[in-house]
Amino acid sequence: MARFQDLSTELVLGILEKVLPEDIESLSLVSKRIYQLAIPRLEEHRRLGKKYTDVRNKVEYRPHNWCDPGGLLADLLCEIMSDTKIGHYVKKIHLDLWHNGPREGWKPDEVFDKQLVTSRPRLQQDPKTNMEIIEEAIRTIKIIPTEEVDDWLCEIRRGNEDPLVALLLLHASKIHSLIFVAPYNSLRSSYLLKTIQRGAGQGSTVDPYLSHLKNIEICFAEAWESLEFVKACMSLPSLASIKTDTLFVDGRTHEANSAILPQPLNVTDISFQSGFLPETVLFELLRGVKNLKTFAYNFTRLWRDEDYRPTFDCLALMTTLEANASYNLEHLILGAEDIQASQIAPTRGFHALREIEFDTNHCLAVEESRIANLIGVLLVSIERLTLRWDEGASADGVEIFKEAFVALVRESKTQLPHLRTLNLSTRDQAQSDALWDCLGSDETAQMNQVLSFKIQGPNGSGEIPAWVDNVCTCGQDCSGDGSQ
């Protein structure tokens, strides 16, 4: 039986030309002869990977104006259409800015300049304009109805880059991450939104679109937003992580929509960096997510709306999380102006929780009694605890502050036996110095020898390793001071 390395040079070169980018390096290791023949293809593979793996539409700031690179999305789509293998290299798209209306510099009827994107020779083809290539890109997508083609072309011609983002997701078949700043308009009629909704509704097709898209990060404008975009993303069977920033949903006008629900087994990481989501919205999003491992929510108010001042109901959120993710949640991050220990009591109902972070205005550990309440509601399986707070303390309050954290170290030894790291972050330098003094002392270290500390202050950060990590067990006087 003939072996692959015994094939003629012409056949091997033909195979190397057709092999997919993700397989070329493995194929080149078959033999020394195959590797020598594959060197030009490997060089091209590495060059294209460096250029296209992480595409960034970066916006540069210059004095008195923003510098928009412009044309990147249309050029990238035309390059992918001219050589489909380029689409296999695009893994991540990061959009700082994309236009949704007329813009200067966009020349839709200009002949596409086929720059040398690969080193392989090509047959001479008749030149095409940007719009001709883009029209071809639209018509080859099965989930775009024929009657919508003219509408897509019209929007792209006038400078709207929203359809171009959608087309890039559809033609870059291996893309796994999309990070973008949402335009300053409603996303309900977005072409990207419609594309994601259609991708989520494909069902079990042979070659589904958006099948590799796992991570989406969206930064919204500071305004009341619709939840449909987030729900559509969470409906993608492949999606594992969704993160939003400044997402504000108006609880006065929001209506539950059961037509679009998250997939029950896909999403493992949900993060709302800042914003406001009513309890009904959180319940609507979380009730379909059963394998959630990380959840972050930093509650903030919309500063532009002085008439509507929503409050953060921590107990309702914790109850909803417990009802849907009690067996899988491992990492919980909560931020609000004030969180009481009694409000996080449902953490006792989680079975896999290992790490908790609290970001508040007042420190959760101001008094020793509050420390007892805090430790009393935490799960014994906690391995890492992070406390961040903004409010400073008076001179007298620093001593109370030190006593509270000494009590935390002392009580954690028996009530939180798996706790190994305590992260503390304050914006007050006096508090930071006090933490170093009390937590770095030998007396405090002896209370819980397996606990290490990471302290962050306004002027820097540092670590105090666990006391047992600094102890030599050889039995000799290693330090020279008579200790062993």
C-alpha positions in Angstrom: 0.0 0.0 0.0 1.4 3.4 -1.0 2.3 5.8 1.8 1.6 9.5 1.9 5.3 10.4 2.0 5.8 8.3 -1.2 3.5 10.4 -3.3 4.9 12.6 -6.1 6.0 16.1 -5.3 3.2 17.5 -7.5 0.5 15.6 -5.6 1.9 16.6 -2.2 2.1 20.3 -3.3 -1.5 20.1 -4.5 -2.6 18.6 -1.1 -0.7 21.2 0.8 -2.6 23.9 -1.2 -6.0 22.4 -0.2 -5.4 21.5 3.4 -7.1 23.7 6.0 -5.0 26.1 8.1 -5.6 24.3 11.3 -4.1 21.1 9.8 -1.1 22.3 7.9 1.4 22.1 10.8 0.4 18.6 11.7 0.6 17.5 8.1 4.1 19.0 7.8 5.4 16.6 10.5 4.7 13.5 8.6 8.3 13.3 7.3 11.3 15.4 6.6 10.5 15.5 2.9 6.9 16.6 3.5 8.2 19.3 5.9 10.6 20.6 3.3 7.8 20.8 0.7 5.5 22.5 3.3 7.9 25.3 4.3 6.5 27.9 1.9 2.9 27.0 3.0 4.0 27.1 6.7 5.5 30.6 6.3 2.3 31.8 4.6 0.3 30.1 7.4 2.2 31.9 10.1 2.1 35.3 8.3 -1.7 35.1 7.8 -2.3 33.9 11.3 -0.4 36.9 12.7 -2.3 39.3 10.5 -5.9 38.0 10.8 -6.2 36.0 14.1 -7.1 39.1 16.2 -8.7 41.8 14.0 -9.0 45.1 15.8 -10.9 48.1 14.4 -8.9 50.4 16.7 -9.9 54.0 17.1 -7.0 56.4 17.8 -7.4 59.7 19.7 -5.6 62.7 18.4 -6.0 66.2 19.8 -9.5 67.6 19.2 -10.8 64.6 17.2 -11.1 60.9 17.0 -9.2 59.2 14.2 -11.4 56.5 12.5 -9.4 53.9 10.5 -12.4 53.4 8.3 -12.9 50.7 5.6 -11.4 47.9 7.6 -14.5 45.8 7.8 -15.3 46.1 4.1 -11.7 45.4 3.1 -11.6 42.3 5.4 -14.8 40.9 4.0 -13.5 41.4 0.4 -10.3 39.7 1.3 -12.1 36.7 2.8 -14.3 36.5 -0.4 -11.2 36.6 -2.6 -9.5 33.8 -0.6 -11.9 31.8 1.6 -9.0 30.3 3.6 -8.5 33.7 5.2 -11.8 33.3 7.0 -10.3 30.3 8.8 -7.7 32.5 10.4 -10.1 35.1 11.9 -10.6 34.0 15.4 -11.4 37.3 17.2 -12.9 40.6 16.2 -12.6 43.7 18.4 -14.5 46.7 17.3 -13.9 50.0 19.1 -16.2 51.8 16.7 -18.4 51.0 13.7 -20.6 53.3 11.7 -24.3 52.9 11.3 -24.8 55.8 8.9 -23.2 57.7 6.1 -19.5 58.3 6.4 -16.7 59.9 4.5 -14.1 57.9 2.7 -16.3 54.9 1.8 -16.1 54.2 -1.9 -18.5 51.3 -2.6 -18.1 51.4 -6.4 -14.3 51.4 -6.3 -12.6 48.3 -7.8 -11.3 46.1 -5.0 -7.5 46.3 -4.8 -6.4 42.7 -4.7 -3.3 43.1 -2.6 -1.2 40.0 -2.3 -2.8 38.4 0.7 -1.2 35.0 0.0 2.0 33.9 -1.8 0.3 31.3 -3.9 -0.2 32.0 -7.7 -3.8 32.7 -8.8 -5.7 32.6 -12.0 -6.3 36.0 -13.5 -9.8 37.1 -12.8 -11.8 40.1 -13.9 -11.7 42.9 -11.3 -14.8 43.5 -9.2 -15.9 46.5 -7.2 -16.4 46.4 -3.5 -20.2 46.2 -3.8 -20.0 43.4 -6.3 -18.0 41.3 -3.9 -20.2 42.2 -1.0 -23.3 41.3 -3.0 -21.8 37.9 -3.7 -21.1 37.6 0.1 -24.7 38.3 0.9 -26.2 36.0 -1.7 -24.1 33.0 -0.6 -25.6 33.1 2.9 -28.6 30.8 3.2 -30.1 32.5 6.3 -30.4 35.8 4.5 -33.8 35.8 2.6 -33.6 36.8 -1.0 -36.1 39.6 -0.5 -33.7 41.3 2.0 -30.6 41.4 -0.3 -31.4 44.8 -1.7 -32.0 46.2 1.7 -28.6 44.9 3.0 -26.9 46.3 -0.1 -28.5 49.7 0.3 -27.5 50.0 3.9 -23.9 49.0 3.2 -23.7 51.4 0.2 -24.7 54.4 2.4 -22.0 53.5 4.9 -23.7 51.4 7.5 -21.2 48.9 8.8 -23.7 46.9 10.9 -24.4 44.5 8.0 -20.7 44.1 7.4 -20.2 42.9 11.0 -22.9 40.3 10.5 -21.4 39.2 7.2 -18.0 38.8 8.8 -19.4 36.5 11.5 -21.0 34.4 8.8 -18.0 34.1 6.5 -15.3 33.8 9.2 -16.3 30.3 10.1 -13.8 29.8 12.9 -14.4 33.0 14.8 -14.8 32.4 18.5 -14.8 35.9 20.1 -16.6 39.2 19.3 -16.0 42.3 21.3 -17.6 45.6 20.3 -19.0 48.9 21.4 -22.7 49.1 20.5 -23.7 52.0 18.3 -25.6 54.9 19.8 -28.9 53.8 18.6 -31.4 51.0 19.2 -30.2 47.6 18.4 -33.7 46.2 17.8 -33.4 46.6 14.0 -29.8 45.7 13.9 -28.6 43.4 11.1 -26.2 41.8 13.5 -29.1 41.1 15.9 -31.2 39.5 13.1 -28.2 37.4 12.1 -27.6 36.1 15.6 -31.3 35.3 16.1 -31.4 33.4 12.8 -28.2 31.6 13.7 -29.7 30.6 17.1 -32.8 29.3 15.3 -31.1 27.0 12.8 -31.6 23.9 14.7 -29.5 20.8 14.0 -28.3 21.6 10.5 -25.3 19.9 8.9 -23.1 23.0 8.8 -24.7 25.7 11.1 -23.6 29.3 11.0 -21.9 30.9 14.1 -21.1 27.4 15.4 -17.7 28.4 16.8 -18.8 31.7 18.4 -18.2 31.2 22.2 -17.5 34.6 23.7 -19.3 37.9 23.2 -18.5 41.2 25.0 -20.7 44.3 24.5 -20.2 47.8 25.8 -23.5 49.7 25.6 -24.1 53.4 25.6 -25.3 54.9 28.9 -29.0 54.8 28.0 -32.0 52.5 28.6 -31.5 49.4 26.4 -33.5 46.5 25.1 -32.6 43.0 26.4 -33.3 41.3 23.1 -29.7 41.5 21.9 -28.4 39.8 25.1 -31.0 37.1 25.0 -30.3 36.4 21.3 -26.6 35.9 22.0 -27.4 33.6 24.9 -29.6 31.6 22.6 -26.6 30.5 20.5 -25.9 26.9 21.1 -22.2 27.4 21.0 -22.0 30.5 23.3 -20.2 29.9 26.6 -19.5 33.5 27.9 -21.3 36.8 27.6 -20.1 40.0 29.2 -21.8 43.4 29.1 -20.7 46.9 30.3 -23.2 49.7 31.1 -26.3 47.7 30.3 -29.3 49.4 31.7 -32.8 47.8 31.3 -35.8 50.0 32.3 -37.9 47.9 34.7 -40.9 50.2 34.1 -41.2 49.3 30.5 -39.6 45.8 30.2 -41.9 43.0 29.2 -40.9 39.4 29.5 -40.5 37.7 26.1 -40.4 33.9 26.3 -39.9 33.6 22.6 -36.2 33.9 23.0 -34.7 32.0 26.0 -31.1 31.1 26.8 -30.0 27.6 25.9 -30.2 25.4 29.0 -26.7 23.9 28.8 -24.4 26.3 27.0 -23.6 29.5 28.9 -21.1 29.1 31.8 -20.0 32.7 32.3 -22.3 35.7 32.6 -20.9 39.2 33.6 -22.7 42.5 33.9 -19.8 44.8 34.6 -22.0 47.8 35.4 -25.6 48.7 34.9 -29.0 47.9 36.2 -31.2 44.8 35.5 -34.5 44.5 37.3 -35.3 41.3 39.3 -37.7 40.2 36.6 -34.9 40.5 33.9 -32.4 38.5 36.0 -35.0 35.8 36.6 -35.7 35.7 32.9 -32.1 35.3 31.9 -31.0 32.9 34.6 -33.9 30.5 34.6 -32.6 28.8 31.5 -28.9 28.6 32.5 -28.2 25.4 34.4 -24.4 25.1 33.9 -23.5 28.6 35.0 -20.0 28.6 36.7 -19.2 32.3 36.9 -21.7 35.2 37.6 -20.8 38.8 38.0 -23.1 41.8 38.5 -22.0 45.3 39.4 -25.1 47.3 40.2 -25.0 51.0 39.2 -27.6 53.7 38.5 -28.2 55.5 35.2 -26.9 59.0 36.1 -29.0 60.6 33.3 -32.3 59.5 34.7 -32.9 61.4 38.0 -36.5 60.5 38.1 -36.0 56.7 38.3 -33.8 55.5 41.2 -33.9 51.7 41.3 -32.5 49.8 44.2 -30.5 46.6 44.3 -32.3 43.6 45.9 -29.4 41.3 46.7 -31.6 38.7 48.4 -33.8 38.4 45.3 -30.8 37.9 43.1 -29.2 35.3 45.4 -32.5 33.4 45.6 -32.7 33.4 41.8 -29.2 32.2 41.5 -29.7 29.5 44.0 -32.8 28.2 42.2 -31.0 27.9 38.9 -27.2 27.4 39.5 -26.8 26.0 43.0 -25.0 22.8 41.8 -22.5 24.4 39.3 -21.8 28.0 40.3 -18.1 28.3 41.3 -17.3 32.0 41.2 -19.7 34.8 42.4 -18.9 38.6 42.0 -21.3 41.1 43.4 -21.0 44.9 43.5 -23.4 47.5 45.0 -23.3 50.4 47.3 -24.2 48.4 50.4 -24.6 44.6 50.8 -25.7 43.2 54.1 -24.6 39.7 55.3 -28.2 38.6 55.7 -28.8 39.3 52.0 -26.2 36.8 50.9 -27.5 34.0 53.2 -28.5 31.8 50.2 -24.8 31.2 49.5 -25.3 28.3 51.9 -27.4 26.6 49.3 -24.6 26.4 46.7 -22.7 23.2 46.4 -19.7 24.1 44.2 -19.0 27.7 45.2 -15.2 28.3 45.6 -14.7 32.0 45.2 -16.7 35.1 46.2 -16.0 38.8 45.5 -17.8 41.7 47.1 -17.4 45.3 45.8 -19.2 47.7 48.1 -19.1 51.3 49.4 -18.9 50.3 53.1 -16.5 47.5 54.1 -18.4 44.4 55.0 -16.0 43.9 57.9 -16.2 47.1 59.9 -17.2 45.6 63.2 -16.4 42.2 64.7 -20.1 41.3 65.0 -20.5 41.9 61.2 -17.5 39.6 60.6 -19.3 36.8 62.5 -22.4 37.4 60.5 -20.4 37.4 57.2 -18.6 34.2 58.0 -21.8 32.6 59.2 -23.5 32.9 55.8 -20.6 31.8 53.7 -20.2 28.2 52.4 -17.5 26.2 54.2 -16.1 25.2 50.8 -14.9 28.8 50.0 -11.3 28.9 49.0 -10.9 32.6 48.0 -12.6 35.6 49.4 -12.3 39.1 47.9 -13.5 42.3 49.6 -13.3 45.7 47.9 -14.7 49.0 49.3 -14.5 52.7 48.7 -15.2 54.4 52.0 -12.3 55.5 54.1 -12.1 55.6 57.9 -11.3 58.1 60.6 -8.3 57.8 62.8 -10.3 56.1 65.5 -12.0 53.9 62.9 -8.7 52.4 61.8 -8.2 50.6 65.0 -11.7 49.1 64.8 -10.9 48.3 61.2 -7.8 46.3 62.3 -9.7 44.5 65.0 -12.3 43.4 62.5 -9.8 41.8 60.1 -7.9 40.1 62.9 -11.3 38.6 64.0 -11.9 37.5 60.4 -8.5 35.7 60.3 -9.2 34.0 63.6 -12.7 32.9 62.9 -11.9 31.7 59.3 -9.6 29.0 60.7 -12.5 27.0 62.1 -15.5 28.2 60.2 -13.9 28.4 56.7 -11.4 25.6 56.8 -10.8 25.6 53.0 -10.1 29.4 52.7 -6.6 29.9 51.4 -6.5 33.5 49.9 -8.0 36.7 51.3 -7.9 39.6 48.8 -8.5 43.1 50.2 -8.7 46.3 48.2 -9.3 49.8 49.6 -9.0 53.3 48.2 -7.9 54.6 51.6 -4.1 54.5 52.2 -4.5 54.6 56.0 -6.6 51.5 55.8 -4.1 49.8 53.5 -1.2 50.5 55.9 -3.3 49.2 58.8 -3.9 46.0 56.9 -0.2 45.5 56.3 0.5 46.1 60.0 -2.0 43.7 61.4 -2.1 41.0 58.8 1.6 40.9 58.4 2.4 40.4 62.0 3.5 37.0 63.4 0.7 37.0 65.9 -2.0 37.3 63.2 -0.2 34.7 61.0 -0.3 32.2 63.8 -4.1 32.4 64.0 -4.4 30.9 60.5 -1.2 29.6 59.1 -2.5 28.4 55.7 -4.1 31.8 54.8 -2.3 34.2 52.4 -3.2 37.8 51.8 -3.2 40.1 48.8 -3.7 43.8 49.7 -4.4 46.5 47.2 -4.2 50.2 48.2 -4.2 53.5 46.2 -0.4 53.5 46.1 0.2 49.9 45.1 -0.4 46.3 46.1 1.5 43.4 47.6 1.2 39.9 49.0 1.7 38.3 52.3 2.1 34.6 51.7 0.8 31.9 54.0 2.9 31.5 57.2 3.4 27.8 56.5 4.9 28.6 53.1 7.8 30.4 54.9 8.5 27.6 57.4 11.3 25.2 56.7 10.5 21.6 57.8 14.0 20.2 57.6 14.5 20.5 61.4 17.7 22.6 61.1 18.4 26.2 62.1 18.1 27.4 58.5 17.6 31.1 59.4 20.5 31.2 61.9 18.4 32.7 64.7 17.8 29.5 66.7 14.4 28.8 65.1 13.6 25.6 63.3 
